[in-house]
Structures are given as structure tokens and as C-alpha cells.
Amino acid sequence: MKLIKKILKNNIFCFILGAFIFGVIGVSAATYFASSDVTYDNSASGLSSTDVQGAIDELYGVCTTPMTAGDTILEQVEIVTSGDGLYSDKYEDGRYFYRGGNPNNYITFNNEFAGWRIVSIELDGTIKIIKNESIGNIVWATSNSNNWSRPATINTYLNETYYNNELNSTAQSQIVTKGFSIGGVTNNNDLANQINNENSTKWHGKVALVTVSEYIRSNSNQSICGSLSLSNNNYGTCKNTTWMYINETCWTLSSRSGSSNRAFYVQSDNNIIGNDGYSFVNIAYGTRPVLYLSSEVKIIGGDGSQNNPYEISL
């Protein structure tokens, strides 16, 4: 369905296809039958109409609807299977992740030129982005509880102080409230199970942090960096093949499963996500805000490189 929509967004293709539909099907059907008497088989199109006129109307709607930022990127950027670039995620259908040491995923947001980077393009057309540097050391939870929904100290700071004081009105209008995965995880080699555990609990809000699995999926070397424990064991290599590593100790959103007061973090001196995978939450570490851009946001310029980041507008 995503591929079909992507093709249909091409104006030249739509013109040719529309001409064919109106010139061949429309005229022929009108010669012999009323359009309401003609049944349209939509099984291969991805559309929903079952009559010719409905199909034409729906096709017109798809072709004339402006592309979202995610649609634009998917149309312009090649999906890769190795090296730096945009990958189709094998764990969650419809998600695309940027991987590698320095892919072209820079974006200007909140008037911060190339100050943010795209984590993933989502199935619903939203885009998940992360600030390219920490906004400072913040305690995950002064209560010493790793329950993000409680809310955690860092949760309150991001969604009240940071959101209201550091994001301008335009940036706020481009953000949507979404479900962030806050399920607890353990230090193991089963990334698929870890993702399921993360997704088992959702918190809905505007600003959060990156999860452990998203950090791991930003690495282009999945053979030796494709799980939490593998990333720990091979940090010397893994820190060079993920753009999320910024040589600063920073919190993640993921709590330690089976613990009430620990959460995962990324260390400053290597790619290990904590010596044992986690730290006590009453310690202050770097904080990199993560949020979702609305599916209504459009790409109006740029190619995603650091010198020419994506420019967006509603």
C-alpha cells in the first residue's frame, strides 16, 4: 500500500494513469453501461472503491493530496540494506530507520539549523526526531522510581519546562501527542523480544527519550551490534557505526525490567549502554529530547545532509 501511494503521488504518473482511465475505461464503460452498473476489482490497487466512478474519484484524491514529509523522503531516498542510509525495519512493518555512522537524516526544527535528526519514519506518516545534542544533565527520577508515567522527573521537565520555554510556537504546532514505548527491557541478545517488551506499555505525550531498541536499530552493523548485549560486547566497533552516539552519557527511555529504580543509558566513553546495561535513576545524565512531527508536516527543502538539512513547514 505504501509503495502504491508513493507511485500515485508522482504527478506525471497520475496524469498518464488518469488519461488512460478516462480515455479507455471511462469512454468504453459509458458506451455500454451506466457507471453504477460496472464493478471495479480493487484487490490489487490498495484503494477501497468497488465502482469505476468511485475508483476515479479516489485516485484523483490520492494524486492531489499533498505529500507528507515522510512520503517525500520515501520518494526521494533510496532504501538501503547496508552502509549509511534509510532502512526498512524488519521488526515493525511500515517503519523506516536511519542507520550508520552519519546518514543524511539532519532536519531543521525549532529554528535550530541541522539541530535535530530523524530517527524513523512511521507507518502513520509521522516522523520521529531526536535532538542532536544533550540539553543538559537531568535526573531521570528524583523519586528513585523508574516509572516514566508517574511521571518521572525528566518526563515532567521535557513536557512542561522544556516544551513551554524552549520550543517556539511554530515548533509546538508541528508536534503531535503519540504513544511512546516505555516497557522494561533486559540486557540480552533477543532484539525482537526486547522490542515486544518495550511496546507492551505505552505512555502518551509530546516529548520523551529514545528507547534502547531504537538506539540499537540506528547501527548499520547489525551482525555484531544488533542487540543490547552484542552492542556492549563490541562497543569499540559499534560506537563508529551509529549516528546516535555523541560521546556523552545520556539517558534512554527504557527502564530495567525487574527493577524499580534503574533505567538504561548510553555511556560517554564507548557504545556500552551502561556497564551492566542500566543505572540508578536518581543520577543526572545527559538528556536528548525525542518527539513526533505531525503527518501534516511537509518537506519544503534540503536533502538531509548536515550542510543542507531538511526544511519543514505545515
C-alpha positions in Angstrom: 0.0 0.0 0.0 2.8 2.5 0.9 4.5 1.7 -2.5 1.3 2.3 -4.4 0.6 5.6 -2.7 4.2 6.6 -3.3 3.8 5.9 -7.0 0.5 7.7 -7.2 2.0 10.8 -5.6 4.1 11.2 -8.8 2.2 13.8 -10.9 3.5 12.5 -14.2 2.4 9.0 -13.4 -1.0 10.3 -12.2 -1.5 12.3 -15.4 -0.8 9.2 -17.6 -2.9 6.9 -15.5 -5.7 9.4 -15.3 -5.7 9.8 -19.1 -5.8 6.0 -19.5 -8.6 5.6 -17.1 -10.7 8.3 -18.6 -9.8 7.6 -22.2 -10.2 3.9 -22.2 -12.2 2.6 -19.2 -14.4 5.7 -18.8 -15.4 6.0 -22.5 -15.8 2.3 -23.1 -17.9 1.9 -19.9 -20.1 4.9 -20.8 -20.7 3.4 -24.3 -22.2 0.2 -23.0 -23.1 0.6 -19.3 -24.0 3.1 -16.7 -21.0 3.7 -14.4 -23.1 2.4 -11.4 -23.5 -0.9 -13.1 -19.8 -1.5 -13.6 -17.9 -3.3 -10.8 -14.3 -2.4 -10.2 -11.9 -5.0 -8.8 -9.8 -3.1 -6.2 -7.9 -6.2 -4.8 -4.6 -5.1 -6.3 -4.8 -1.3 -6.2 -4.8 -0.6 -2.5 -7.9 1.6 -3.0 -11.3 0.9 -1.5 -13.9 1.8 -4.1 -15.7 -1.0 -5.9 -17.2 1.0 -8.9 -15.4 2.8 -11.7 -16.6 6.4 -10.8 -15.6 5.8 -7.1 -12.2 4.5 -8.2 -11.6 7.5 -10.4 -12.6 9.9 -7.6 -10.4 8.1 -5.1 -7.5 8.1 -7.5 -7.9 11.8 -8.0 -7.9 12.3 -4.3 -4.7 10.4 -3.8 -2.9 12.2 -6.6 -3.9 15.7 -5.4 -3.3 15.2 -1.7 0.0 16.9 -0.8 2.7 14.5 0.3 3.7 14.3 3.9 7.3 14.8 4.9 7.6 11.0 5.3 6.1 10.4 1.8 8.6 12.9 0.3 11.6 11.3 2.0 10.5 7.8 0.9 10.0 9.0 -2.6 13.4 10.8 -2.8 15.6 8.5 -0.7 16.8 5.0 -1.7 16.1 2.3 0.8 19.4 0.6 1.5 20.4 -2.7 3.1 24.0 -1.8 4.0 26.1 1.2 5.0 24.7 4.6 6.0 21.1 5.4 5.0 17.4 4.7 5.4 16.4 1.0 6.1 13.1 -0.7 6.1 12.6 -2.1 9.6 12.3 -5.9 9.8 10.8 -5.9 13.2 7.9 -3.5 12.8 6.1 -3.3 9.5 5.8 0.2 8.0 8.7 1.7 10.0 11.9 3.0 8.4 15.1 3.7 10.4 18.1 5.7 9.6 21.3 3.7 10.3 25.0 4.2 10.1 27.8 6.5 11.3 26.5 9.6 9.6 23.4 9.2 7.3 21.7 12.2 5.7 19.0 12.5 8.4 19.5 16.1 9.6 16.5 18.3 9.9 15.9 21.9 10.9 13.4 22.2 13.7 12.6 24.9 16.2 14.8 27.3 14.2 17.8 25.0 15.0 19.7 24.5 11.8 20.5 20.8 11.4 20.0 20.6 15.2 17.8 17.5 15.0 18.0 14.2 13.3 15.3 11.8 12.0 15.1 8.5 14.0 12.4 6.9 12.0 9.5 7.4 9.5 6.3 5.9 10.9 3.5 3.9 9.3 1.0 6.7 10.1 3.1 9.4 8.3 4.6 10.9 11.4 8.4 11.4 11.7 10.3 10.7 14.9 13.2 13.0 15.6 15.9 13.4 18.3 17.9 16.5 19.3 21.4 16.1 18.0 22.9 17.1 21.4 22.0 17.0 25.1 20.1 19.8 26.7 21.9 19.2 29.9 22.2 16.7 32.8 18.8 15.8 34.4 17.9 13.3 37.0 15.7 10.6 35.5 13.6 10.5 38.6 14.3 12.1 42.0 11.7 9.7 43.5 14.1 6.9 42.6 11.3 5.1 40.7 11.7 4.1 37.1 8.0 4.5 36.3 8.0 7.1 33.5 4.3 7.6 33.8 4.4 8.5 37.5 5.6 11.0 36.0 9.3 10.7 36.2 11.3 14.0 36.9 12.7 14.0 33.4 9.2 13.4 31.9 7.8 16.5 33.7 10.8 18.6 32.7 10.5 17.7 29.0 6.8 18.1 28.7 6.4 21.2 30.8 9.6 23.3 31.3 11.3 22.3 28.0 8.2 22.2 25.9 6.8 25.5 27.1 10.0 27.5 27.4 12.4 26.1 24.8 10.1 25.2 21.8 8.7 28.1 19.8 5.0 28.3 18.8 5.7 27.0 15.3 7.6 24.0 16.6 4.8 23.3 19.1 2.3 23.3 16.3 4.3 20.7 14.4 4.4 18.2 17.2 1.7 15.6 17.9 0.9 13.6 21.0 1.9 10.0 20.4 2.3 6.7 22.2 5.9 6.2 23.4 7.1 2.7 24.3 8.1 2.5 27.9 8.1 -1.2 28.7 11.0 -2.5 30.7 13.8 -4.5 29.0 16.8 -6.6 29.9 20.3 -6.9 28.7 20.0 -9.8 26.2 20.6 -10.9 22.6 16.9 -11.1 21.6 16.1 -7.8 19.9 12.7 -8.9 18.7 11.6 -9.8 22.2 13.1 -6.6 23.6 11.0 -4.6 21.1 7.9 -6.5 22.1 8.7 -5.8 25.8 9.2 -2.1 25.1 5.9 -1.9 23.2 4.0 -3.7 25.9 3.5 -0.5 27.8 2.7 2.9 26.2 2.8 6.4 27.5 1.1 9.2 25.5 2.7 12.6 25.5 4.7 15.1 23.3 8.3 14.7 24.4 10.3 11.7 25.6 13.6 10.0 25.0 14.9 7.3 22.6 14.4 3.7 23.6 17.2 1.1 23.8 15.9 -0.8 20.7 15.8 2.4 18.6 19.4 3.1 19.6 20.4 -0.4 18.6 18.5 -0.1 15.3 20.4 3.1 14.4 23.5 0.9 14.0 24.3 -0.3 10.4 26.5 -3.2 11.7 23.6 -5.4 12.9 25.7 -8.6 12.7 27.8 -7.6 15.8 25.8 -4.6 17.1 22.2 -5.8 16.6 21.3 -6.4 20.2 21.9 -4.9 23.6 24.4 -7.5 24.8 26.2 -7.6 21.4 26.5 -3.8 21.4 28.0 -4.0 24.9 30.5 -6.7 23.9 31.6 -5.0 20.7 31.4 -1.3 21.7 34.8 -0.5 20.1 33.3 -1.1 16.7 29.7 -0.3 17.4 30.3 3.2 18.5 31.5 4.1 15.0 28.6 2.7 13.1 25.7 4.5 14.8 25.0 8.2 14.4 23.2 8.3 17.7 26.5 8.0 19.6 27.6 11.5 20.6 30.3 10.8 23.2 28.2 12.0 26.1 26.5 9.9 28.8 22.7 10.2 28.1 19.6 8.6 29.4 17.2 6.4 27.4 13.5 6.0 27.9 13.8 2.3 28.7 13.6 1.1 32.3 15.3 -2.0 33.6 12.9 -4.9 33.7 12.6 -6.5 37.2 13.9 -3.4 38.8 12.0 -0.5 40.4 14.8 2.1 40.3 17.1 1.6 37.3 17.0 2.7 33.6 19.3 2.3 30.7 21.7 4.9 29.5 24.5 5.3 26.9 27.9 6.0 28.3 30.2 8.8 27.1 33.4 6.8 26.6 32.1 4.0 24.4 29.0 2.4 23.0 28.1 0.4 26.1 24.5 1.1 27.3 25.7 1.1 30.9 28.3 -1.2 32.4 25.5 -3.6 33.4 23.0 -2.1 31.0 21.5 0.4 33.4 22.0 2.9 36.2 20.1 4.2 39.2 17.5 6.7 38.1 18.3 9.3 40.8 21.5 10.3 39.0 21.7 13.2 36.5 22.8 12.3 32.9 22.5 14.0 29.5 19.1 14.4 28.0 18.2 14.4 24.3 14.5 15.2 23.6 12.6 12.9 21.2 9.3 13.8 19.6 7.0 13.1 16.7 6.4 15.5 13.9 2.8 15.6 12.6 1.9 13.8 9.5 0.7 17.2 8.2 4.3 18.5 8.1 5.8 18.9 4.6 9.4 18.9 3.4 10.0 22.2 1.6 13.7 22.0 1.0 17.0 20.3 1.8 18.4 16.8 1.2 19.1 15.7 4.8 22.8 16.4 4.8 24.3 18.4 7.6 25.0 21.4 5.4 21.6 21.1 3.7 19.2 19.7 6.3 15.6 19.0 5.6 13.4 22.1 6.0 9.8 21.7 7.1 6.5 23.5 7.2 2.9 22.8 8.0 
